[in-house]
Amino acid sequence: MAKVVAIIQARMDSTRLPGKVARLLVGKPLLAHIIARVKKAVEINEIVVATTTRASDDRVAEIARQEGVGLYRGSEYDVLSRYLAAGRQYEAELVVRLTGDCPLLDPRTIDRAINSFIAAQVDYLRLDLGQAGYPRGLDVEVFFYQTLVRAAELLKKEGAQGDDPYREHVTLYIYHHPEDFRIFWLKPPSMLARNYRLCVDEALDFQLIEQVYINLYRAGDIIDINTAINFLDHNPTLARLNQSIEQKF
């Protein structure tokens, strides 16, 4: 079996909600909750938080160390280079890309994505999100480390610089070029097919997540995603709280 490394990208300087990854959610940093959830995925061999070298991200590094996971610090805007270096340092063969703004990531969905990726024999897998897809905030991407290397090589040939959107958004080049990569979109089971927004980009997002945690979280455990979905199904006003927020990527 290939070594599977989950790389969680996170930094403090979010433009829309600064400091969100360290914001306290029922007494724990948001990023700590994410790490706890990823630890429940049985198919992952190692977890790494990939942040920047900026002093403002010392707090991100501190959370990673407190939670006992790997850490890599690299470029602020060239996130592709950050992933490549983190994957190389931790000898990743299969990479699971996660982000530090999804405090309801589902470990079973992560495992399903990894197993589906292997079974489909593709270069890259991502979840089908949004209308009739998974809720946004359960985002999982799976790819071979060498797929990312190949994408970087193609970008280099095109002369992409460090501020290129394809370098800031790690896998954007891959799924924009299906002619070069075998891509698989994973559809949800019916119980998770909801157009809910469970990521944290803005204050309204955090308010929704905070209410889910206040009502469902128990110390020492994680919130089951089916329980969270059922809670939102029965609280439609809360579920709609952040529906007006525009998703950038």
Secondary structure by P-SEA (a helix, b strand, c coil): ccbbbbbbbbbccccccccccccccccccaaaaaaaaaaacccccbbbbbbcccccaaaaaaaaaaabbbbbbccccaaaaaaaaaaaaacccbbbbbccccccccaaaaaaaaaaaaaaccccccccccccccccccbbbbbbaaaaaaaaaaaaaaccccccccccccaaaaaacccccbbbbbbbccccccccccccccaaaaaaaaaaaaccccccccccaaaaaaaaaaccccccccccccccc
